[in-house]
């Protein structure tokens, strides 16, 4: 077997798990299942909306948005595929971040940025001194 055929078999196995995770008695009744899906959609939408509100405000906005997507993924294939893609991209980014060359570059850039910020802060204090904002006349 080749790596490509292993990947295709993995995708087929994953596709079997796609779809509704509702209990069997709910899936048997079309009306009940549709009501269930509407309820899941509304709850997921409320959680995603709360996450979007938290983006500019204090709070774990992205975490709440992904939580809402996970709620949707219990019922909707499109949300399951979006979450699968997101997990793959996050895993790839984590692997790249662990690469020694990338880590070294990031450490160097952080150190250079801190030196620049320190120099600018030192210059500001040298020029204007340390004055509290409410005392500036």
DRENPA-3360 file (N, C-alpha, C; in nm, 2 decimals, always signed):
BEGIN
1 = XXXXXXXX = +0.08/-0.12/+0.00/+0.00/+0.00/+0.00/+0.09/+0.12/+0.00 ~ +0.04/+0.22/-0.07/+0.11/+0.35/-0.07/+0.06/+0.45/+0.03 ~ +0.13/+0.55/+0.05/+0.09/+0.65/+0.15/-0.04/+0.72/+0.10 ~ -0.05/+0.73/-0.03/-0.17/+0.80/-0.08/-0.30/+0.71/-0.06 ~ -0.28/+0.58/-0.08/-0.40/+0.49/-0.05/-0.44/+0.49/+0.09 ~ -0.33/+0.50/+0.18/-0.36/+0.50/+0.33/-0.44/+0.63/+0.36 ~ -0.40/+0.74/+0.30/-0.47/+0.87/+0.32/-0.61/+0.86/+0.27 ~ -0.63/+0.80/+0.15/-0.77/+0.79/+0.10/-0.85/+0.70/+0.19;
9 = XXXXXXXX = -0.80/+0.59/+0.24/-0.87/+0.51/+0.33/-0.90/+0.58/+0.46 ~ -0.81/+0.66/+0.51/-0.83/+0.74/+0.63/-0.95/+0.84/+0.61 ~ -0.95/+0.90/+0.49/-1.06/+1.00/+0.46/-1.19/+0.93/+0.46 ~ -1.20/+0.80/+0.40/-1.32/+0.73/+0.39/-1.37/+0.69/+0.53 ~ -1.27/+0.65/+0.61/-1.31/+0.62/+0.75/-1.36/+0.74/+0.83 ~ -1.30/+0.85/+0.80/-1.35/+0.98/+0.87/-1.49/+1.02/+0.82 ~ -1.51/+0.99/+0.68/-1.64/+1.03/+0.63/-1.76/+0.95/+0.69 ~ -1.73/+0.83/+0.73/-1.83/+0.75/+0.80/-1.88/+0.82/+0.93;
17 = XXXXXXXX = -1.80/+0.90/+0.99/-1.83/+0.96/+1.11/-1.90/+1.09/+1.09 ~ -1.91/+1.14/+0.97/-1.98/+1.26/+0.94/-2.13/+1.25/+0.95 ~ -2.19/+1.36/+0.99/-2.34/+1.35/+1.00/-2.39/+1.38/+1.14 ~ -2.52/+1.36/+1.15/-2.58/+1.39/+1.28/-2.54/+1.30/+1.39 ~ -2.52/+1.36/+1.51/-2.48/+1.28/+1.63/-2.61/+1.28/+1.72 ~ -2.72/+1.31/+1.67/-2.84/+1.31/+1.75/-2.87/+1.16/+1.79 ~ -2.94/+1.15/+1.91/-2.98/+1.01/+1.95/-3.07/+0.94/+1.84 ~ -3.07/+0.81/+1.84/-3.14/+0.74/+1.74/-3.29/+0.77/+1.73;
25 = XXXXXXXX = -3.35/+0.78/+1.85/-3.50/+0.80/+1.85/-3.53/+0.94/+1.79 ~ -3.44/+1.03/+1.80/-3.46/+1.16/+1.74/-3.45/+1.15/+1.58 ~ -3.35/+1.08/+1.54/-3.32/+1.07/+1.40/-3.43/+0.99/+1.33 ~ -3.50/+0.90/+1.40/-3.61/+0.82/+1.34/-3.73/+0.91/+1.29 ~ -3.76/+1.01/+1.37/-3.87/+1.10/+1.33/-3.82/+1.22/+1.26 ~ -3.87/+1.24/+1.13/-3.82/+1.35/+1.05/-3.85/+1.48/+1.12 ~ -3.97/+1.50/+1.17/-4.01/+1.63/+1.23/-3.93/+1.66/+1.36 ~ -3.91/+1.55/+1.44/-3.83/+1.57/+1.56/-3.69/+1.60/+1.53;
33 = XXXXXXXX = -3.63/+1.53/+1.43/-3.50/+1.56/+1.39/-3.48/+1.70/+1.33 ~ -3.57/+1.74/+1.25/-3.57/+1.88/+1.20/-3.57/+1.98/+1.32 ~ -3.66/+1.96/+1.41/-3.67/+2.05/+1.53/-3.53/+2.04/+1.61 ~ -3.48/+1.93/+1.62/-3.35/+1.91/+1.69/-3.24/+1.99/+1.62 ~ -3.24/+1.98/+1.48/-3.14/+2.06/+1.41/-3.16/+2.21/+1.42 ~ -3.28/+2.25/+1.42/-3.31/+2.40/+1.44/-3.26/+2.44/+1.57 ~ -3.29/+2.36/+1.68/-3.24/+2.40/+1.81/-3.09/+2.40/+1.82 ~ -3.02/+2.30/+1.76/-2.88/+2.30/+1.76/-2.82/+2.42/+1.69;
41 = XXXXXXXX = -2.89/+2.46/+1.58/-2.84/+2.57/+1.50/-2.86/+2.70/+1.58 ~ -2.97/+2.72/+1.65/-2.99/+2.84/+1.73/-2.89/+2.85/+1.84 ~ -2.87/+2.74/+1.91/-2.78/+2.74/+2.03/-2.64/+2.77/+1.98 ~ -2.59/+2.70/+1.87/-2.46/+2.73/+1.81/-2.45/+2.87/+1.76 ~ -2.55/+2.93/+1.70/-2.55/+3.06/+1.66/-2.54/+3.16/+1.77 ~ -2.61/+3.13/+1.88/-2.59/+3.22/+2.00/-2.45/+3.22/+2.06 ~ -2.39/+3.10/+2.06/-2.25/+3.09/+2.11/-2.16/+3.16/+2.02 ~ -2.17/+3.14/+1.89/-2.08/+3.20/+1.79/-2.10/+3.36/+1.80;
49 = XXXXXXXX = -2.22/+3.40/+1.81/-2.25/+3.55/+1.82/-2.18/+3.60/+1.95 ~ -2.19/+3.53/+2.06/-2.12/+3.57/+2.18/-1.97/+3.58/+2.16 ~ -1.92/+3.48/+2.09/-1.77/+3.49/+2.06/-1.73/+3.60/+1.98 ~ -1.82/+3.64/+1.88/-1.79/+3.75/+1.79/-1.79/+3.88/+1.87 ~ -1.89/+3.89/+1.97/-1.89/+4.01/+2.06/-1.77/+4.02/+2.14 ~ -1.72/+3.90/+2.18/-1.60/+3.90/+2.27/-1.47/+3.93/+2.20 ~ -1.47/+3.93/+2.07/-1.35/+3.96/+2.00/-1.29/+4.10/+2.03 ~ -1.37/+4.21/+2.02/-1.32/+4.34/+2.06/-1.33/+4.36/+2.21;
57 = XXXXXXXX = -1.41/+4.29/+2.28/-1.43/+4.30/+2.43/-1.35/+4.20/+2.50 ~ -1.33/+4.22/+2.63/-1.25/+4.12/+2.71/-1.33/+3.98/+2.70 ~ -1.25/+3.88/+2.68/-1.31/+3.75/+2.68/-1.24/+3.66/+2.58 ~ -1.26/+3.53/+2.59/-1.20/+3.44/+2.50/-1.28/+3.42/+2.37 ~ -1.28/+3.52/+2.28/-1.36/+3.53/+2.16/-1.35/+3.41/+2.07 ~ -1.22/+3.38/+2.03/-1.20/+3.28/+1.93/-1.23/+3.14/+1.99 ~ -1.20/+3.12/+2.12/-1.24/+3.00/+2.19/-1.39/+2.97/+2.19 ~ -1.46/+3.08/+2.21/-1.61/+3.07/+2.22/-1.66/+3.04/+2.08;
65 = XXXXXXXX = -1.61/+3.11/+1.98/-1.65/+3.08/+1.84/-1.63/+2.94/+1.80 ~ -1.51/+2.88/+1.83/-1.48/+2.74/+1.80/-1.57/+2.65/+1.88 ~ -1.61/+2.69/+2.00/-1.71/+2.62/+2.08/-1.84/+2.61/+2.01 ~ -1.89/+2.73/+1.95/-2.01/+2.73/+1.88/-2.00/+2.64/+1.75 ~ -1.89/+2.64/+1.69/-1.87/+2.56/+1.57/-1.87/+2.41/+1.61 ~ -1.82/+2.38/+1.73/-1.83/+2.24/+1.78/-1.97/+2.20/+1.80 ~ -2.05/+2.29/+1.85/-2.19/+2.26/+1.87/-2.26/+2.23/+1.74 ~ -2.23/+2.32/+1.64/-2.29/+2.30/+1.51/-2.24/+2.16/+1.45;
73 = XXXXXXXX = -2.11/+2.13/+1.48/-2.06/+2.01/+1.42/-2.12/+1.88/+1.47 ~ -2.20/+1.89/+1.58/-2.27/+1.77/+1.63/-2.39/+1.74/+1.53 ~ -2.43/+1.83/+1.45/-2.54/+1.81/+1.36/-2.51/+1.83/+1.21 ~ -2.42/+1.92/+1.18/-2.41/+1.96/+1.04/-2.27/+1.92/+0.98 ~ -2.27/+1.86/+0.87/-2.15/+1.81/+0.80/-2.06/+1.93/+0.77 ~ -2.11/+2.04/+0.72/-2.03/+2.15/+0.68/-1.95/+2.20/+0.80 ~ -2.01/+2.20/+0.92/-1.93/+2.25/+1.04/-1.83/+2.14/+1.08 ~ -1.86/+2.02/+1.06/-1.76/+1.91/+1.09/-1.64/+1.93/+0.99;
81 = XXXXXXXX = -1.66/+1.96/+0.87/-1.55/+1.98/+0.77/-1.47/+2.10/+0.80 ~ -1.54/+2.21/+0.84/-1.47/+2.33/+0.88/-1.38/+2.30/+1.00 ~ -1.43/+2.23/+1.10/-1.35/+2.20/+1.22/-1.24/+2.11/+1.19 ~ -1.26/+2.01/+1.10/-1.15/+1.92/+1.06/-1.04/+2.00/+0.99 ~ -1.08/+2.10/+0.90/-0.98/+2.18/+0.83/-0.90/+2.27/+0.93 ~ -0.98/+2.33/+1.03/-0.91/+2.41/+1.13/-0.82/+2.34/+1.21 ~ -0.85/+2.22/+1.26/-0.76/+2.13/+1.34/-0.64/+2.10/+1.26 ~ -0.65/+2.07/+1.13/-0.54/+2.04/+1.05/-0.44/+2.16/+1.04;
89 = XXXXXXXX = -0.50/+2.27/+1.02/-0.42/+2.40/+1.00/-0.35/+2.43/+1.13 ~ -0.42/+2.42/+1.25/-0.36/+2.45/+1.38/-0.24/+2.35/+1.41 ~ -0.26/+2.22/+1.37/-0.16/+2.12/+1.39/-0.04/+2.15/+1.31 ~ -0.06/+2.19/+1.18/+0.05/+2.23/+1.09/+0.13/+2.35/+1.15 ~ +0.05/+2.45/+1.19/+0.12/+2.57/+1.25/+0.20/+2.53/+1.37 ~ +0.15/+2.45/+1.46/+0.22/+2.41/+1.58/+0.34/+2.33/+1.54 ~ +0.34/+2.25/+1.44/+0.46/+2.17/+1.40/+0.56/+2.27/+1.34 ~ +0.52/+2.37/+1.26/+0.61/+2.47/+1.21/+0.67/+2.55/+1.32;
97 = XXXXXXXX = +0.59/+2.58/+1.43/+0.65/+2.66/+1.54/+0.75/+2.59/+1.62 ~ +0.74/+2.46/+1.62/+0.84/+2.37/+1.69/+0.97/+2.35/+1.61 ~ +0.97/+2.39/+1.49/+1.09/+2.38/+1.41/+1.20/+2.46/+1.47 ~ +1.32/+2.41/+1.50/+1.43/+2.49/+1.56/+1.46/+2.61/+1.49 ~ +1.47/+2.61/+1.36/+1.50/+2.73/+1.28/+1.40/+2.84/+1.30 ~ +1.27/+2.80/+1.30/+1.16/+2.90/+1.32/+1.16/+2.95/+1.46 ~ +1.19/+2.86/+1.56/+1.19/+2.91/+1.70/+1.31/+3.01/+1.72 ~ +1.42/+2.98/+1.66/+1.54/+3.07/+1.67/+1.51/+3.20/+1.61;
105 = XXXXXXXX = +1.44/+3.20/+1.49/+1.41/+3.33/+1.43/+1.31/+3.41/+1.51 ~ +1.21/+3.34/+1.57/+1.11/+3.41/+1.65/+1.17/+3.47/+1.78 ~ +1.26/+3.39/+1.84/+1.33/+3.45/+1.96/+1.42/+3.57/+1.92 ~ +1.49/+3.56/+1.81/+1.57/+3.68/+1.77/+1.48/+3.80/+1.74 ~ +1.37/+3.78/+1.66/+1.28/+3.89/+1.63/+1.21/+3.95/+1.76 ~ +1.18/+3.86/+1.86/+1.13/+3.91/+1.98/+1.23/+3.99/+2.06 ~ +1.35/+3.95/+2.06/+1.46/+4.02/+2.13/+1.48/+4.15/+2.07 ~ +1.49/+4.16/+1.93/+1.51/+4.28/+1.86/+1.39/+4.38/+1.89;
113 = XXXXXXXX = +1.27/+4.33/+1.89/+1.16/+4.41/+1.91/+1.16/+4.47/+2.05 ~ +1.20/+4.39/+2.15/+1.21/+4.44/+2.29/+1.32/+4.54/+2.31 ~ +1.43/+4.52/+2.24/+1.54/+4.62/+2.24/+1.49/+4.75/+2.18 ~ +1.42/+4.75/+2.07/+1.36/+4.87/+2.00/+1.26/+4.94/+2.10 ~ +1.17/+4.86/+2.16/+1.07/+4.92/+2.25/+1.14/+4.98/+2.37 ~ +1.24/+4.91/+2.42/+1.32/+4.97/+2.53/+1.39/+5.10/+2.50 ~ +1.45/+5.10/+2.38/+1.52/+5.22/+2.33/+1.42/+5.34/+2.32 ~ +1.30/+5.31/+2.26/+1.20/+5.42/+2.24/+1.15/+5.47/+2.38;
121 = XXXXXXXX = +1.12/+5.37/+2.47/+1.08/+5.41/+2.60/+1.18/+5.49/+2.67 ~ +1.31/+5.45/+2.66/+1.42/+5.53/+2.72/+1.43/+5.67/+2.67 ~ +1.42/+5.68/+2.53/+1.42/+5.81/+2.47/+1.31/+5.90/+2.52 ~ +1.19/+5.84/+2.53/+1.07/+5.92/+2.57/+1.10/+5.97/+2.71 ~ +1.14/+5.88/+2.80/+1.16/+5.92/+2.94/+1.28/+6.02/+2.95 ~ +1.38/+6.01/+2.87/+1.49/+6.11/+2.87/+1.44/+6.25/+2.82 ~ +1.35/+6.25/+2.72/+1.30/+6.37/+2.67/+1.19/+6.44/+2.76 ~ +1.10/+6.36/+2.81/+0.98/+6.41/+2.88/+0.98/+6.37/+3.03;
129 = XXXXXXXX = +1.06/+6.28/+3.07/+1.06/+6.24/+3.21/+0.94/+6.15/+3.24 ~ +0.92/+6.12/+3.36/+0.81/+6.03/+3.40/+0.71/+6.12/+3.47 ~ +0.60/+6.14/+3.39/+0.50/+6.23/+3.44/+0.37/+6.16/+3.43 ~ +0.29/+6.16/+3.54/+0.16/+6.09/+3.53/+0.07/+6.17/+3.45 ~ -0.02/+6.10/+3.37/-0.11/+6.17/+3.28/-0.20/+6.27/+3.34 ~ -0.24/+6.25/+3.46/-0.33/+6.35/+3.53/-0.26/+6.47/+3.58 ~ -0.12/+6.47/+3.57/-0.05/+6.58/+3.62/+0.00/+6.67/+3.50 ~ -0.02/+6.62/+3.38/+0.03/+6.70/+3.27/-0.05/+6.83/+3.25;
137 = X = +0.02/+6.94/+3.25/-0.05/+7.07/+3.25/-0.07/+7.13/+3.12;
% end
